[in-house]
Amino acid sequence: MNAAARKPATPAKTPASRAAKGSAKEGKVVLPEAEALPLPVETVVDAVRPAYWDEACADLMKRDRILRKMIPTYGPAHLVSRGDPFITLARSVVGQQISVKAAQSVWERLVDACPKLTPAQFLRAGPEKLAACGLSRRKAEYIADLADHFKAGRVHVSEWAVMDDEAVIAELTQIRGIGRWTAEMFLMFNLMRPNVLPLDDVGLINAISTNYFSGEPVTRSEAREVAANWEPWRTVATWYMWRSLDPLPVTY
């Protein structure tokens, strides 16, 4: 039986399989920003449970047998937002393609070098000083370019709250070093959009494989089919999928 014909080991009530999009081949997940990882969660002052969280959890537990068992396991834990758009994106760039531990170490050195964490301060530091904090030369240039976009007003920060998801992604991916995965993390962790499905996220794909396919490789099409049962709360379901692999919450 080929991969496209497989059904989840513990089936969710999903509709007919949708055609896979993007460059993923059958049985192989393509990760444009491969191995991009979030940083460890820190204490977030006045962290607020997203307004939709309780409703989403209740709805997901009614409709998905896996999440019905999983969600209560993690108690009151929930997604939190750091709040500052520039910092969220900068941290996301730092975390690309390196381990969580290494990313945190680099970020701490950046905080020492630019304690105000403002675009202007990062621009004054320049790529050379940023690279000296442990960033690759390319990442240092990415963060400097990100800071320049914010300082020059080339991104519509004040409008993002009312723009739809794809419009925000389209704007963010015009910035060097910001791909779709990073933009989706921004939608989830900063704007707290409830229905984001980051199919380029290796953790999500691995969690779907583990929880729905007994650990067998999963295509994007199969992951999308499972996630169809999570709408309109795919952000929440994804967050719990991550928790099933690593109980420690993360943020950006």
C-alpha positions as CSV (number, residue, x, y, z in Angstrom):
1,M,0.0,0.0,0.0
2,N,1.5,3.4,-0.9
3,A,1.8,6.3,1.5
4,A,-1.1,8.2,0.0
5,A,-3.5,5.4,0.7
6,R,-2.6,5.0,4.3
7,K,-5.0,6.1,7.1
8,P,-4.0,7.4,10.5
9,A,-3.5,4.7,13.1
10,T,-6.1,6.3,15.3
11,P,-8.3,8.1,12.8
12,A,-9.5,11.6,13.2
13,K,-12.7,12.5,11.3
14,T,-11.0,14.0,8.3
15,P,-12.5,14.7,4.9
16,A,-11.1,13.2,1.7
17,S,-7.4,13.7,1.2
18,R,-6.4,17.0,-0.4
19,A,-3.7,17.3,-3.1
20,A,-0.3,18.0,-1.7
21,K,1.2,21.4,-2.5
22,G,4.7,22.7,-2.5
23,S,7.8,20.7,-3.3
24,A,7.4,17.8,-0.9
25,K,7.8,14.4,-2.6
26,E,5.8,11.3,-1.6
27,G,7.3,10.0,1.7
28,K,9.7,12.9,2.1
29,V,9.2,16.2,3.9
30,V,11.0,19.2,2.4
31,L,11.9,21.8,5.0
32,P,12.8,25.2,3.4
33,E,14.0,26.5,6.7
34,A,15.1,23.0,7.9
35,E,15.6,22.4,11.6
36,A,14.6,25.9,12.6
37,L,13.9,25.8,16.3
38,P,12.3,28.0,18.9
39,L,14.0,29.2,22.0
40,P,13.2,28.1,25.5
41,V,10.3,29.7,27.2
42,E,11.1,32.4,29.7
43,T,8.8,33.9,32.3
44,V,6.4,36.2,30.4
45,V,5.1,38.9,32.7
46,D,1.3,39.2,32.6
47,A,1.0,36.4,30.1
48,V,-2.6,36.1,28.9
49,R,-4.3,33.0,27.7
50,P,-5.5,33.6,24.1
51,A,-9.1,34.5,24.2
52,Y,-10.0,31.5,22.0
53,W,-7.9,28.9,23.9
54,D,-10.6,27.4,26.1
55,E,-13.2,27.2,23.3
56,A,-10.6,25.7,20.9
57,C,-9.5,23.0,23.4
58,A,-13.1,22.0,24.1
59,D,-13.9,21.8,20.4
60,L,-10.7,19.9,19.5
61,M,-11.4,17.4,22.3
62,K,-14.9,16.7,20.9
63,R,-13.7,16.1,17.4
64,D,-10.2,14.5,17.7
65,R,-9.6,11.3,19.7
66,I,-5.9,11.9,20.0
67,L,-6.3,15.5,21.3
68,R,-9.1,14.4,23.6
69,K,-6.5,12.4,25.6
70,M,-3.6,14.8,25.0
71,I,-4.9,18.2,26.0
72,P,-5.8,17.5,29.6
73,T,-2.3,16.1,30.1
74,Y,-0.8,19.6,30.0
75,G,-3.1,21.3,32.4
76,P,-3.3,25.1,32.3
77,A,-0.2,25.6,30.0
78,H,-0.9,27.6,26.9
79,L,0.7,29.5,24.1
80,V,2.0,32.9,25.1
81,S,3.1,36.0,23.1
82,R,6.3,38.0,23.8
83,G,4.4,41.0,22.3
84,D,7.2,42.9,20.5
85,P,7.1,42.1,16.7
86,F,10.7,43.0,16.1
87,I,12.0,40.8,19.0
88,T,9.8,37.9,17.9
89,L,11.2,38.0,14.4
90,A,14.8,38.6,15.5
91,R,14.6,35.6,17.9
92,S,13.1,33.5,15.1
93,V,16.1,34.3,12.8
94,V,18.6,33.5,15.6
95,G,16.9,30.1,16.1
96,Q,17.1,29.0,12.5
97,Q,19.1,25.8,11.8
98,I,20.8,25.6,15.2
99,S,20.0,23.9,18.5
100,V,17.8,25.4,21.1
101,K,20.8,25.6,23.5
102,A,23.0,27.3,21.0
103,A,20.3,29.7,20.0
104,Q,19.7,30.8,23.6
105,S,23.4,31.3,24.1
106,V,23.6,33.6,21.0
107,W,20.5,35.5,22.0
108,E,21.9,36.2,25.5
109,R,25.0,37.7,24.0
110,L,22.9,39.8,21.6
111,V,21.0,41.1,24.7
112,D,24.3,42.1,26.3
113,A,25.4,43.9,23.1
114,C,22.0,45.5,22.5
115,P,20.2,45.6,25.8
116,K,17.3,47.9,24.6
117,L,16.6,45.3,21.8
118,T,15.4,48.1,19.5
119,P,15.8,48.2,15.7
120,A,17.9,51.4,16.1
121,Q,20.3,49.8,18.5
122,F,20.8,46.7,16.3
123,L,21.5,49.0,13.3
124,R,24.0,51.0,15.3
125,A,25.7,47.8,16.3
126,G,26.0,46.7,12.7
127,P,26.6,43.2,11.2
128,E,30.2,42.9,12.5
129,K,29.2,43.4,16.1
130,L,26.2,41.2,15.7
131,A,28.3,38.4,14.2
132,A,30.7,38.7,17.1
133,C,27.8,37.6,19.4
134,G,27.9,34.2,17.7
135,L,25.7,34.8,14.7
136,S,26.8,33.6,11.2
137,R,27.7,36.5,8.9
138,R,24.5,35.8,6.9
139,K,22.3,35.9,10.0
140,A,23.9,39.1,11.2
141,E,23.0,40.6,7.9
142,Y,19.5,39.3,8.1
143,I,18.9,40.8,11.5
144,A,20.4,44.2,10.4
145,D,18.1,44.1,7.4
146,L,15.1,43.3,9.6
147,A,16.0,46.2,11.9
148,D,16.3,48.5,8.9
149,H,12.8,47.5,7.6
150,F,11.3,48.3,11.0
151,K,13.2,51.6,11.5
152,A,12.5,52.8,8.0
153,G,8.8,51.9,8.3
154,R,8.9,49.5,5.3
155,V,6.7,47.0,7.2
156,H,3.1,47.8,8.2
157,V,3.4,46.8,11.8
158,S,0.3,48.8,12.9
159,E,-1.8,47.1,10.2
160,W,-0.8,43.5,10.8
161,A,-3.6,42.9,13.4
162,V,-6.3,43.5,10.8
163,M,-4.5,41.9,7.8
164,D,-5.3,38.3,6.9
165,D,-2.7,35.6,7.5
166,E,-1.5,35.3,3.9
167,A,-1.1,39.0,3.6
168,V,1.1,39.2,6.7
169,I,3.2,36.2,5.4
170,A,3.6,37.9,2.0
171,E,4.9,41.1,3.6
172,L,7.2,39.4,6.0
173,T,8.8,37.1,3.4
174,Q,10.0,40.1,1.5
175,I,12.5,40.6,4.3
176,R,15.8,38.8,3.9
177,G,16.0,35.7,6.1
178,I,12.3,35.5,6.7
179,G,10.7,32.5,5.0
180,R,7.2,31.1,5.3
181,W,8.1,29.0,8.4
182,T,9.3,32.1,10.3
183,A,6.3,34.1,9.2
184,E,4.0,31.4,10.4
185,M,5.8,31.3,13.8
186,F,5.2,35.1,13.9
187,L,1.5,34.6,13.2
188,M,1.2,32.0,16.0
189,F,3.5,33.5,18.7
190,N,3.0,37.2,18.2
191,L,-0.3,37.8,16.5
192,M,-1.8,34.7,18.1
193,R,-3.7,33.7,15.0
194,P,-5.8,30.6,15.8
195,N,-5.7,28.6,12.6
196,V,-2.0,28.5,11.4
197,L,-0.7,25.1,10.1
198,P,3.1,25.3,9.7
199,L,3.6,22.3,7.4
200,D,7.3,23.1,7.0
201,D,7.8,22.6,10.8
202,V,9.8,19.3,11.4
203,G,8.4,19.0,14.9
204,L,4.8,19.2,13.7
205,I,5.4,16.5,11.0
206,N,7.1,14.3,13.5
207,A,4.3,14.6,16.0
208,I,1.7,13.8,13.5
209,S,3.7,10.8,12.5
210,T,4.0,9.6,16.1
211,N,0.5,10.3,17.2
212,Y,-1.5,9.4,14.1
213,F,0.6,7.0,12.0
214,S,2.5,4.9,14.5
215,G,5.8,6.6,13.7
216,E,5.7,5.9,9.9
217,P,6.9,8.7,7.6
218,V,4.2,11.3,6.8
219,T,3.7,13.4,3.7
220,R,2.5,16.9,3.7
221,S,-0.8,15.8,2.1
222,E,-1.4,13.3,4.9
223,A,-0.5,15.9,7.6
224,R,-2.8,18.4,5.9
225,E,-5.6,15.8,5.9
226,V,-5.2,15.1,9.7
227,A,-5.1,18.8,10.4
228,A,-8.3,19.4,8.4
229,N,-10.1,18.1,11.5
230,W,-8.5,20.7,13.6
231,E,-9.9,23.8,11.8
232,P,-10.4,26.5,12.8
233,W,-8.0,25.8,15.7
234,R,-4.9,24.5,13.9
235,T,-2.6,26.7,15.9
236,V,-3.8,25.2,19.2
237,A,-3.6,21.6,17.9
238,T,-0.1,22.3,16.6
239,W,1.0,23.6,20.0
240,Y,-0.2,20.4,21.6
241,M,1.5,18.3,19.0
242,W,4.8,20.1,19.9
243,R,4.1,19.4,23.6
244,S,3.7,15.6,22.8
245,L,7.3,15.6,21.7
246,D,8.7,18.1,24.3
247,P,6.6,19.0,27.3
248,L,8.6,22.2,27.8
249,P,6.7,25.1,26.2
250,V,8.7,27.4,23.9
251,T,8.2,30.9,22.7
252,Y,9.7,33.5,20.4
